[in-house]
């Protein structure tokens, strides 16, 4: 039902480094940068696999912090996301592993991005 979403960040350089690394581990990448003449001089970038689904915009830190969960194709991608996120400035908020309290095949990992948003990678496939 959701076509796209996004957040504002105060430190766009740190955010781009973080999301570049996280999304690379999930098979996604920055697909678009909006020309600054349309953004009032602010940096706005869109990430996705086939089209920009998640937007990161320069601005004030998002308050309150938000939660986003991104699809991983397998458990290995969840693990790779977690390691990439930590290496790129994220903070552990739940190591990779099963979460049977959500459902039998739920496998996820949680990190806080550099501005405190709760970012998750999740796989729903049995392994």
N, CA, C and O atoms as a MOPAC input file, in Angstrom:
PM7 MOZYME 1SCF
protein

 N      0.80200 1    -1.19700 1     0.00000 1
 C      0.00000 1     0.00000 1     0.00000 1
 C      0.84700 1     1.26500 1     0.00000 1
 O      0.41300 1     2.29200 1    -0.52100 1
 N      2.04100 1     1.21300 1     0.57100 1
 C      2.87700 1     2.40500 1     0.63400 1
 C      3.77100 1     2.43900 1    -0.59700 1
 O      4.50200 1     1.48500 1    -0.86400 1
 N      3.71600 1     3.53100 1    -1.34500 1
 C      4.54000 1     3.66700 1    -2.53600 1
 C      5.95400 1     4.10000 1    -2.19600 1
 O      6.91500 1     3.58500 1    -2.76700 1
 N      6.09000 1     5.03500 1    -1.27700 1
 C      7.41400 1     5.49200 1    -0.84200 1
 C      7.28000 1     6.22500 1     0.48400 1
 O      6.18900 1     6.63800 1     0.87800 1
 N      8.40000 1     6.37700 1     1.15600 1
 C      8.44800 1     7.09400 1     2.42800 1
 C      9.84200 1     7.68100 1     2.57500 1
 O     10.70700 1     7.47600 1     1.72400 1
 N     10.04800 1     8.41000 1     3.65700 1
 C     11.36500 1     8.98100 1     3.86500 1
 C     11.49500 1     9.72100 1     5.17500 1
 O     10.55300 1     9.82700 1     5.96000 1
 N     12.69200 1    10.22800 1     5.38200 1
 C     13.01000 1    10.94600 1     6.61300 1
 C     13.84300 1    12.18100 1     6.29500 1
 O     14.41400 1    12.30600 1     5.21200 1
 N     13.89600 1    13.07900 1     7.25600 1
 C     14.81500 1    14.21600 1     7.22600 1
 C     15.95900 1    13.91900 1     8.18300 1
 O     15.76800 1    13.28500 1     9.22200 1
 N     17.15200 1    14.38500 1     7.82000 1
 C     18.33700 1    14.19800 1     8.66000 1
 C     19.12600 1    15.49500 1     8.71100 1
 O     19.17100 1    16.24300 1     7.73500 1
 N     19.74400 1    15.75600 1     9.84700 1
 C     20.56600 1    16.95700 1    10.00500 1
 C     21.93800 1    16.76800 1     9.36300 1
 O     22.49700 1    17.70800 1     8.79700 1
 N     22.47900 1    15.55300 1     9.45200 1
 C     23.80600 1    15.28300 1     8.89900 1
 C     23.65500 1    14.39500 1     7.66600 1
 O     23.71500 1    13.16800 1     7.75500 1
 N     23.46000 1    15.03300 1     6.52900 1
 C     23.19800 1    14.29100 1     5.29600 1
 C     24.39400 1    13.44800 1     4.88100 1
 O     24.21900 1    12.36500 1     4.32300 1
 N     25.59600 1    13.92100 1     5.14200 1
 C     26.79000 1    13.15100 1     4.76500 1
 C     26.84600 1    11.82800 1     5.52800 1
 O     27.06900 1    10.77500 1     4.93100 1
 N     26.64400 1    11.88000 1     6.84500 1
 C     26.64300 1    10.65900 1     7.66300 1
 C     25.47900 1     9.74900 1     7.27200 1
 O     25.63400 1     8.52900 1     7.21100 1
 N     24.32000 1    10.34000 1     7.01000 1
 C     23.14700 1     9.55100 1     6.63500 1
 C     23.37800 1     8.83400 1     5.31100 1
 O     23.03700 1     7.65800 1     5.17800 1
 N     23.94800 1     9.52100 1     4.33600 1
 C     24.18600 1     8.88400 1     3.04000 1
 C     25.19300 1     7.74500 1     3.17000 1
 O     25.01600 1     6.69500 1     2.55200 1
 N     26.23300 1     7.93300 1     3.95300 1
 C     27.20900 1     6.86200 1     4.15800 1
 C     26.53200 1     5.65200 1     4.80700 1
 O     26.76700 1     4.51200 1     4.40700 1
 N     25.69900 1     5.91100 1     5.80200 1
 C     24.98600 1     4.85000 1     6.50500 1
 C     24.03400 1     4.11300 1     5.56300 1
 O     24.09300 1     2.88800 1     5.45800 1
 N     23.16500 1     4.84400 1     4.88300 1
 C     22.16300 1     4.20800 1     4.02900 1
 C     22.78200 1     3.59200 1     2.77800 1
 O     22.29300 1     2.56900 1     2.29900 1
 N     23.84900 1     4.19000 1     2.23400 1
 C     24.54900 1     3.55300 1     1.11500 1
 C     25.00600 1     2.15100 1     1.50800 1
 O     24.81600 1     1.19900 1     0.75100 1
 N     25.60900 1     2.02300 1     2.69100 1
 C     26.11500 1     0.73300 1     3.16200 1
 C     24.98100 1    -0.24000 1     3.47300 1
 O     25.02900 1    -1.40100 1     3.06500 1
 N     23.97400 1     0.22000 1     4.18400 1
 C     22.85400 1    -0.65900 1     4.55300 1
 C     22.13100 1    -1.18500 1     3.33100 1
 O     21.86400 1    -2.38200 1     3.22300 1
 N     21.81400 1    -0.28600 1     2.40800 1
 C     21.04200 1    -0.70700 1     1.24600 1
 C     21.86200 1    -1.56200 1     0.29100 1
 O     21.30400 1    -2.43400 1    -0.37600 1
 N     23.15600 1    -1.34000 1     0.20600 1
 C     23.99800 1    -2.20400 1    -0.63200 1
 C     23.90200 1    -3.65100 1    -0.14600 1
 O     23.84900 1    -4.57800 1    -0.95500 1
 N     23.88000 1    -3.84100 1     1.17400 1
 C     23.76900 1    -5.18800 1     1.74200 1
 C     22.41900 1    -5.82600 1     1.43800 1
 O     22.29200 1    -7.05000 1     1.46600 1
 N     21.40900 1    -5.00400 1     1.14700 1
 C     20.06800 1    -5.50400 1     0.85300 1
 C     19.75200 1    -5.50300 1    -0.64500 1
 O     18.60700 1    -5.71000 1    -1.04500 1
 N     20.77200 1    -5.27000 1    -1.46100 1
 C     20.56700 1    -5.29000 1    -2.90800 1
 C     19.90400 1    -4.05200 1    -3.45500 1
 O     19.29400 1    -4.10000 1    -4.52300 1
 N     20.00800 1    -2.93200 1    -2.74100 1
 C     19.42700 1    -1.66300 1    -3.17200 1
 C     20.52600 1    -0.60900 1    -3.22800 1
 O     21.65200 1    -0.84800 1    -2.79200 1
 N     20.18900 1     0.55300 1    -3.76800 1
 C     21.18300 1     1.61600 1    -3.91100 1
 C     20.48700 1     2.96200 1    -4.06700 1
 O     19.27100 1     3.03500 1    -4.24500 1
 N     21.27800 1     4.01600 1    -3.99700 1
 C     20.75000 1     5.34000 1    -4.30900 1
 C     20.44600 1     5.36900 1    -5.79900 1
 O     21.33400 1     5.15600 1    -6.62500 1
 N     19.19100 1     5.63200 1    -6.14100 1
 C     18.76600 1     5.63800 1    -7.53200 1
 C     18.53200 1     7.03900 1    -8.07800 1
 O     18.48700 1     7.23500 1    -9.29200 1
 N     18.38200 1     8.01800 1    -7.18000 1
 C     18.05500 1     9.36200 1    -7.64700 1
 C     18.54400 1    10.41500 1    -6.66900 1
 O     18.53000 1    10.21400 1    -5.45400 1
 N     18.97000 1    11.52700 1    -7.21300 1
 C     19.26200 1    12.72000 1    -6.42500 1
 C     18.47600 1    13.85400 1    -7.06700 1
 O     18.65300 1    14.14900 1    -8.24900 1
 N     17.61100 1    14.48700 1    -6.28800 1
 C     16.79700 1    15.58100 1    -6.80800 1
 C     17.69100 1    16.80500 1    -6.98000 1
 O     18.42000 1    17.16300 1    -6.05500 1
 N     17.64900 1    17.45700 1    -8.14900 1
 C     18.45800 1    18.66100 1    -8.33700 1
 C     18.12900 1    19.72300 1    -7.27800 1
 O     16.96100 1    19.95600 1    -6.96500 1
 N     19.15400 1    20.35000 1    -6.74300 1
 C     18.95400 1    21.30600 1    -5.63700 1
 C     18.11300 1    22.51000 1    -6.03400 1
 O     17.56500 1    23.17700 1    -5.15600 1
 N     17.99100 1    22.81000 1    -7.31200 1
 C     17.12200 1    23.93000 1    -7.70500 1
 C     15.65000 1    23.63300 1    -7.41800 1
 O     14.82100 1    24.54200 1    -7.42500 1
 N     15.32300 1    22.35500 1    -7.16400 1
 C     13.95100 1    21.97700 1    -6.82100 1
 C     13.76000 1    21.75300 1    -5.31400 1
 O     12.64300 1    21.49900 1    -4.86300 1
 N     14.82800 1    21.84400 1    -4.55100 1
 C     14.75400 1    21.50600 1    -3.11900 1
 C     15.12100 1    22.66900 1    -2.20300 1
 O     15.25600 1    22.48400 1    -0.99400 1
 N     15.28300 1    23.85000 1    -2.75800 1
 C     15.71100 1    24.97200 1    -1.93100 1
 C     17.15600 1    24.85400 1    -1.49400 1
 O     17.54500 1    25.42700 1    -0.47700 1
 N     17.96100 1    24.11400 1    -2.25500 1
 C     19.37200 1    23.95200 1    -1.94000 1
 C     19.69800 1    22.77300 1    -1.04800 1
 O     20.86700 1    22.52700 1    -0.75000 1
 N     18.69300 1    22.04500 1    -0.62000 1
 C     18.90400 1    20.89300 1     0.25300 1
 C     19.17900 1    19.63400 1    -0.56900 1
 O     18.68900 1    19.49600 1    -1.68900 1
 N     19.97100 1    18.71300 1     0.00100 1
 C     20.22800 1    17.42700 1    -0.63100 1
 C     19.05200 1    16.49600 1    -0.36500 1
 O     18.61400 1    16.34800 1     0.77600 1
 N     18.54400 1    15.87100 1    -1.42300 1
 C     17.44700 1    14.90000 1    -1.33500 1
 C     17.81100 1    13.72500 1    -2.24300 1
 O     18.00600 1    13.89900 1    -3.44600 1
 N     17.90200 1    12.52500 1    -1.65500 1
 C     18.26400 1    11.32900 1    -2.41400 1
 C     17.23300 1    10.23300 1    -2.19100 1
 O     16.64100 1    10.12100 1    -1.11700 1
 N     17.02800 1     9.41900 1    -3.23900 1
 C     16.07500 1     8.31900 1    -3.17400 1
 C     16.76500 1     6.98500 1    -3.35900 1
 O     17.59300 1     6.82700 1    -4.25600 1
 N     16.42500 1     6.01600 1    -2.50600 1
 C     17.00200 1     4.67600 1    -2.52600 1
 C     15.94500 1     3.65000 1    -2.91500 1
 O     14.75700 1     3.83300 1    -2.65000 1
 N     16.39400 1     2.57000 1    -3.54700 1
 C     15.49100 1     1.48100 1    -3.86700 1
 C     16.19200 1     0.40600 1    -4.66000 1
 O     17.40200 1     0.45700 1    -4.88100 1
 N     15.40500 1    -0.57500 1    -5.08900 1
 C     15.91100 1    -1.63300 1    -5.95800 1
 C     15.53800 1    -1.33000 1    -7.41200 1
 O     16.38700 1    -1.38500 1    -8.30200 1
 N     14.27800 1    -1.01400 1    -7.64000 1
 C     13.79200 1    -0.73900 1    -8.99900 1
 C     13.40500 1     0.72300 1    -9.20200 1
 O     13.48500 1     1.24400 1   -10.31400 1
 N     12.98900 1     1.37300 1    -8.13500 1
 C     12.59900 1     2.77700 1    -8.15200 1
 C     12.88500 1     3.35000 1    -6.76800 1
 O     13.00800 1     2.58900 1    -5.80800 1
 N     12.99300 1     4.65700 1    -6.64100 1
 C     13.23300 1     5.22100 1    -5.31000 1
 C     12.01600 1     4.99600 1    -4.39600 1
 O     10.93600 1     5.53400 1    -4.64000 1
 N     12.21100 1     4.19900 1    -3.35000 1
 C     11.15500 1     3.89000 1    -2.39600 1
 C     11.34800 1     4.59500 1    -1.06000 1
 O     10.38700 1     4.85600 1    -0.33500 1
 N     12.60200 1     4.90000 1    -0.74600 1
 C     12.93400 1     5.49500 1     0.55700 1
 C     13.77900 1     6.73700 1     0.29900 1
 O     14.83000 1     6.66800 1    -0.34000 1
 N     13.30800 1     7.86100 1     0.80000 1
 C     13.94300 1     9.15500 1     0.55600 1
 C     14.60800 1     9.68100 1     1.81500 1
 O     14.05600 1     9.58800 1     2.91100 1
 N     15.79100 1    10.23000 1     1.64400 1
 C     16.53000 1    10.87100 1     2.73200 1
 C     16.74300 1    12.32800 1     2.31300 1
 O     17.34200 1    12.61500 1     1.27700 1
 N     16.23900 1    13.23100 1     3.14500 1
 C     16.27700 1    14.65300 1     2.84100 1
 C     17.04100 1    15.41100 1     3.91900 1
 O     16.87700 1    15.15400 1     5.11200 1
 N     17.86400 1    16.33500 1     3.48800 1
 C     18.58300 1    17.20200 1     4.41600 1
 C     17.57500 1    18.12900 1     5.09400 1
 O     16.72300 1    18.71800 1     4.42900 1
 N     17.67400 1    18.25800 1     6.41200 1
 C     16.76400 1    19.10100 1     7.18200 1
 C     17.01400 1    18.91900 1     8.65700 1
 O     18.12600 1    18.58600 1     9.06700 1
 N     16.00500 1    19.13100 1     9.44800 1
 C     16.12500 1    18.91600 1    10.89100 1
 C     15.99400 1    17.43000 1    11.19700 1
 O     15.28800 1    16.70300 1    10.49900 1
 N     16.68300 1    16.98500 1    12.24700 1
 C     16.57900 1    15.59100 1    12.67400 1
 C     15.12000 1    15.23500 1    12.91700 1
 O     14.37500 1    16.00100 1    13.52800 1
 N     14.72200 1    14.06300 1    12.43000 1
 C     13.34900 1    13.59900 1    12.58100 1
 C     13.00200 1    13.43100 1    14.05500 1
 O     13.70100 1    12.71800 1    14.77400 1
 N     11.94500 1    14.06800 1    14.51000 1
 C     11.48100 1    13.94300 1    15.89000 1
 C      9.99700 1    13.64600 1    15.88800 1
 O      9.23500 1    14.35300 1    15.22900 1
 N      9.56900 1    12.63400 1    16.59800 1
 C     10.37300 1    11.61900 1    17.26100 1
 C     11.02600 1    10.71200 1    16.21800 1
 O     10.62600 1    10.70900 1    15.05400 1
 N     12.03200 1     9.94300 1    16.64000 1
 C     12.64900 1     9.00300 1    15.70300 1
 C     11.60000 1     8.03200 1    15.15600 1
 O     10.60300 1     7.73600 1    15.81400 1
 N     11.84400 1     7.55100 1    13.95200 1
 C     10.90200 1     6.65600 1    13.27500 1
 C     11.45700 1     5.23400 1    13.17600 1
 O     12.63700 1     4.99400 1    13.43200 1
 N     10.59400 1     4.31200 1    12.80400 1
 C     10.98000 1     2.92000 1    12.56800 1
 C     10.65600 1     2.56100 1    11.12900 1
 O      9.54400 1     2.79700 1    10.65800 1
 N     11.63300 1     1.98700 1    10.43000 1
 C     11.43600 1     1.46700 1     9.08300 1
 C     12.01200 1     0.06200 1     9.03300 1
 O     13.10400 1    -0.18200 1     9.54400 1
 N     11.28300 1    -0.85800 1     8.42200 1
 C     11.76200 1    -2.22600 1     8.21000 1
 C     11.88700 1    -2.46300 1     6.71200 1
 O     10.95200 1    -2.20900 1     5.95400 1
 N     13.04500 1    -2.94900 1     6.29400 1
 C     13.32000 1    -3.19500 1     4.88600 1
 C     13.45700 1    -4.69500 1     4.64300 1
 O     14.02600 1    -5.41700 1     5.46100 1
 N     12.93400 1    -5.14900 1     3.52000 1
 C     12.90400 1    -6.56500 1     3.17900 1
 C     14.28300 1    -7.08700 1     2.79500 1
 O     15.00000 1    -6.47800 1     2.00000 1
 N     14.63400 1    -8.22400 1     3.37800 1
 C     15.83000 1    -8.97200 1     2.99100 1
 C     15.35700 1   -10.27700 1     2.35800 1
 O     14.35900 1   -10.85700 1     2.78500 1
 N     16.07300 1   -10.72700 1     1.35100 1
 C     15.66400 1   -11.93800 1     0.63200 1
 C     15.99100 1   -13.21600 1     1.40600 1
 O     15.34800 1   -14.24700 1     1.20900 1
 N     16.99700 1   -13.14500 1     2.28900 1
 C     17.38100 1   -14.32100 1     3.06900 1
 C     18.07300 1   -13.86900 1     4.35500 1
 O     18.34000 1   -12.68300 1     4.55000 1
 N     18.35300 1   -14.82100 1     5.21100 1
 C     18.98400 1   -14.50800 1     6.50500 1
 C     20.36400 1   -13.89500 1     6.32500 1
 O     20.76800 1   -13.02600 1     7.09800 1
 N     21.08700 1   -14.34800 1     5.30600 1
 C     22.41300 1   -13.78700 1     5.03800 1
 C     22.35800 1   -12.29900 1     4.77200 1
 O     23.24100 1   -11.55800 1     5.20500 1
 N     21.33100 1   -11.84900 1     4.06400 1
 C     21.17200 1   -10.40900 1     3.81200 1
 C     20.90200 1    -9.64900 1     5.10200 1
 O     21.40700 1    -8.54100 1     5.29000 1
 N     20.11000 1   -10.23600 1     5.99100 1
 C     19.85600 1    -9.59300 1     7.29400 1
 C     21.17600 1    -9.43500 1     8.04400 1
 O     21.46700 1    -8.36900 1     8.58600 1
 N     21.96000 1   -10.49000 1     8.06800 1
 C     23.25600 1   -10.44800 1     8.75800 1
 C     24.18100 1    -9.41000 1     8.12800 1
 O     24.84400 1    -8.65300 1     8.83600 1
 N     24.22400 1    -9.37500 1     6.79300 1
 C     25.08300 1    -8.42000 1     6.08300 1
 C     24.63300 1    -6.98200 1     6.34300 1
 O     25.46600 1    -6.09500 1     6.52700 1
 N     23.32400 1    -6.75200 1     6.35700 1
 C     22.77700 1    -5.43700 1     6.68600 1
 C     23.26400 1    -4.98200 1     8.05900 1
 O     23.74400 1    -3.85900 1     8.22100 1
 N     23.13600 1    -5.85700 1     9.03000 1
 C     23.50800 1    -5.52300 1    10.41300 1
 C     24.98500 1    -5.14900 1    10.50100 1
 O     25.32900 1    -4.13000 1    11.09900 1
 N     25.84900 1    -5.95200 1     9.92000 1
 C     27.28700 1    -5.67100 1     9.95500 1
 C     27.61700 1    -4.37600 1     9.21600 1
 O     28.41000 1    -3.56900 1     9.70200 1
 N     27.01400 1    -4.17500 1     8.04900 1
 C     27.26400 1    -2.94800 1     7.27900 1
 C     26.77800 1    -1.72300 1     8.03800 1
 O     27.44300 1    -0.68800 1     8.04300 1
 N     25.62600 1    -1.83700 1     8.67600 1
 C     25.06400 1    -0.71200 1     9.42300 1
 C     25.96300 1    -0.31800 1    10.59100 1
 O     26.20000 1     0.86900 1    10.81500 1
 N     26.46200 1    -1.29300 1    11.33000 1
 C     27.35200 1    -0.99800 1    12.45400 1
 C     28.64700 1    -0.37100 1    11.96300 1
 O     29.14700 1     0.57900 1    12.56600 1
 N     29.19400 1    -0.89500 1    10.87200 1
 C     30.44600 1    -0.36100 1    10.32200 1
 C     30.28100 1     1.05500 1     9.78400 1
 O     31.25300 1     1.80600 1     9.70100 1
 N     29.05100 1     1.42400 1     9.41700 1
 C     28.78400 1     2.74200 1     8.83600 1
 C     28.22800 1     3.73800 1     9.84300 1
 O     27.66000 1     4.75600 1     9.44900 1
 N     28.38000 1     3.46700 1    11.12700 1
 C     27.96900 1     4.43400 1    12.14500 1
 C     26.67700 1     4.14200 1    12.86100 1
 O     26.23300 1     4.94700 1    13.68000 1
 N     26.05400 1     2.99900 1    12.57400 1
 C     24.83400 1     2.62100 1    13.27900 1
 C     25.13500 1     2.06100 1    14.66200 1
 O     26.27300 1     1.71500 1    14.97900 1
 N     24.09500 1     1.98100 1    15.47200 1
 C     24.19700 1     1.46400 1    16.83400 1
 C     23.29900 1     0.24300 1    16.96700 1
 O     22.15100 1     0.26200 1    16.52200 1
 N     23.81300 1    -0.81100 1    17.57300 1
 C     23.03900 1    -2.03300 1    17.77900 1
 C     21.72300 1    -1.73300 1    18.49600 1
 O     21.69600 1    -1.01900 1    19.49800 1
 N     20.64300 1    -2.28600 1    17.97000 1
 C     19.34100 1    -2.19700 1    18.62600 1
 C     18.62800 1    -3.54600 1    18.56500 1
 O     17.41400 1    -3.62900 1    18.75500 1
 N     19.40600 1    -4.60600 1    18.29700 1
 C     18.86000 1    -5.95500 1    18.22800 1
 C     19.58500 1    -6.76600 1    17.17900 1
 O     19.32400 1    -6.61900 1    15.98500 1
 N     20.49100 1    -7.61900 1    17.60900 1
 C     21.32000 1    -8.42400 1    16.70700 1
 C     20.46300 1    -9.33100 1    15.83500 1
 O     19.32000 1    -9.62200 1    16.18600 1
 N     20.99900 1    -9.78300 1    14.70100 1
 C     20.24400 1   -10.67900 1    13.82400 1
 C     19.82100 1   -11.94900 1    14.55300 1
 O     20.58200 1   -12.53200 1    15.32500 1
 N     18.59800 1   -12.35100 1    14.28600 1
 C     18.10900 1   -13.58700 1    14.86600 1
 C     16.62900 1   -13.75900 1    14.66900 1
 O     15.93800 1   -12.85300 1    14.20200 1
 N     16.13800 1   -14.94700 1    15.03400 1
 C     14.70500 1   -15.20900 1    14.93300 1
 C     13.92900 1   -14.35300 1    15.93300 1
 O     14.41200 1   -14.04700 1    17.02200 1
 N     12.73100 1   -13.98100 1    15.54000 1
 C     11.81600 1   -13.24400 1    16.40700 1
 C     10.46800 1   -13.97700 1    16.38500 1
 O      9.50000 1   -13.48800 1    15.80300 1
 N     10.41400 1   -15.17100 1    17.03300 1
 C      9.19100 1   -15.98400 1    16.96000 1
 C      7.98100 1   -15.30200 1    17.59300 1
 O      6.84600 1   -15.70400 1    17.34000 1
 N      8.20700 1   -14.28700 1    18.40500 1
 C      7.08600 1   -13.54900 1    18.98600 1
 C      6.29900 1   -12.79300 1    17.91200 1
 O      5.14100 1   -12.43700 1    18.13200 1
 N      6.92400 1   -12.54400 1    16.74200 1
 C      6.23300 1   -11.87900 1    15.63000 1
 C      5.55500 1   -12.91400 1    14.73700 1
 O      4.36400 1   -12.79500 1    14.44700 1
 N      6.29500 1   -13.92300 1    14.30300 1
 C      5.74800 1   -15.10100 1    13.65300 1
 C      6.86700 1   -16.12000 1    13.46900 1
 O      8.04200 1   -15.80000 1    13.65000 1
 N      6.50100 1   -17.33900 1    13.11200 1
 C      7.42100 1   -18.47300 1    13.10300 1
 C      8.68800 1   -18.24400 1    12.27200 1
 O      9.76900 1   -18.67000 1    12.67800 1
 N      8.57600 1   -17.58500 1    11.12600 1
 C      9.72100 1   -17.43700 1    10.23100 1
 C     10.35800 1   -16.04700 1    10.25700 1
 O     11.17700 1   -15.73700 1     9.39200 1
 N     10.00700 1   -15.22000 1    11.21100 1
 C     10.50700 1   -13.84500 1    11.26100 1
 C     11.97400 1   -13.85600 1    11.70500 1
 O     12.30500 1   -14.33700 1    12.78900 1
 N     12.84500 1   -13.31600 1    10.84600 1
 C     14.27200 1   -13.21500 1    11.14900 1
 C     14.66900 1   -11.77000 1    10.86100 1
 O     14.56700 1   -11.31000 1     9.72300 1
 N     15.11900 1   -11.05500 1    11.88800 1
 C     15.40900 1    -9.64000 1    11.68900 1
 C     16.59600 1    -9.15500 1    12.48800 1
 O     17.11600 1    -9.84400 1    13.36600 1
 N     17.00800 1    -7.94000 1    12.15400 1
 C     18.06900 1    -7.23400 1    12.87300 1
 C     17.68600 1    -5.76600 1    12.92400 1
 O     17.07700 1    -5.23600 1    11.99500 1
 N     18.05200 1    -5.11600 1    14.02400 1
 C     17.68800 1    -3.72700 1    14.25800 1
 C     18.92700 1    -2.90000 1    14.57600 1
 O     19.79300 1    -3.32700 1    15.33900 1
 N     19.00000 1    -1.71300 1    13.98500 1
 C     20.06100 1    -0.75300 1    14.29800 1
 C     19.44600 1     0.63400 1    14.39200 1
 O     18.40200 1     0.90900 1    13.80000 1
 N     20.10300 1     1.49000 1    15.13600 1
 C     19.73200 1     2.90500 1    15.14500 1
 C     20.63200 1     3.60500 1    14.15100 1
 O     21.85100 1     3.43700 1    14.19000 1
 N     20.04400 1     4.39300 1    13.25600 1
 C     20.86000 1     5.14700 1    12.30900 1
 C     21.57500 1     6.27400 1    13.05600 1
 O     21.31700 1     6.45900 1    14.24500 1
 N     22.45900 1     7.03000 1    12.41200 1
 C     23.21900 1     8.06800 1    13.12100 1
 C     22.36300 1     9.13200 1    13.81100 1
 O     22.86700 1     9.87600 1    14.65100 1
 N     21.07200 1     9.21300 1    13.46400 1
 C     20.20800 1    10.21300 1    14.08600 1
 C     19.14900 1     9.60100 1    14.99300 1
 O     18.24200 1    10.29600 1    15.45300 1
 N     19.26500 1     8.29100 1    15.25200 1
 C     18.39900 1     7.64400 1    16.23500 1
 C     17.17600 1     6.93300 1    15.69300 1
 O     16.38500 1     6.40800 1    16.47600 1
 N     16.99000 1     6.89600 1    14.38100 1
 C     15.85800 1     6.16200 1    13.81400 1
 C     16.12400 1     4.66100 1    13.89100 1
 O     17.25300 1     4.21600 1    13.68700 1
 N     15.08900 1     3.88800 1    14.18300 1
 C     15.19500 1     2.43700 1    14.30700 1
 C     15.03100 1     1.81200 1    12.91800 1
 O     13.94200 1     1.82900 1    12.34500 1
 N     16.11900 1     1.26400 1    12.39000 1
 C     16.13200 1     0.71300 1    11.04800 1
 C     16.30700 1    -0.80000 1    11.15400 1
 O     17.18800 1    -1.28900 1    11.86100 1
 N     15.46200 1    -1.52300 1    10.44600 1
 C     15.41400 1    -2.98200 1    10.54500 1
 C     15.55800 1    -3.61700 1     9.15800 1
 O     15.09200 1    -3.06700 1     8.16000 1
 N     16.19500 1    -4.75600 1     9.11500 1
 C     16.13900 1    -5.64000 1     7.94800 1
 C     15.44200 1    -6.89900 1     8.40200 1
 O     15.74200 1    -7.42900 1     9.47100 1
 N     14.49900 1    -7.38900 1     7.58500 1
 C     13.70900 1    -8.55000 1     7.97700 1
 C     13.51700 1    -9.50000 1     6.79500 1
 O     13.30500 1    -9.08300 1     5.65600 1
 N     13.60000 1   -10.78900 1     7.11100 1
 C     13.31300 1   -11.85000 1     6.16200 1
 C     12.17200 1   -12.68900 1     6.75200 1
 O     12.20700 1   -13.05600 1     7.92600 1
 N     11.16600 1   -12.98600 1     5.92900 1
 C     10.01600 1   -13.77900 1     6.37400 1
 C     10.06600 1   -15.20500 1     5.85200 1
 O      9.16100 1   -15.99400 1     6.12200 1
 N     11.10400 1   -15.54200 1     5.11200 1
 C     11.20800 1   -16.88600 1     4.52600 1
 C     11.79000 1   -17.87800 1     5.52900 1
 O     12.68500 1   -17.52600 1     6.29900 1
 N     11.29300 1   -19.10500 1     5.52800 1
 C     11.89400 1   -20.12700 1     6.39100 1
 C     13.29500 1   -20.45700 1     5.89800 1
 O     13.56800 1   -20.41200 1     4.69800 1
 N     14.17800 1   -20.78900 1     6.83000 1
 C     15.55600 1   -21.14100 1     6.43700 1
 C     16.03900 1   -22.29700 1     7.27900 1
 O     17.17100 1   -22.75100 1     7.11200 1

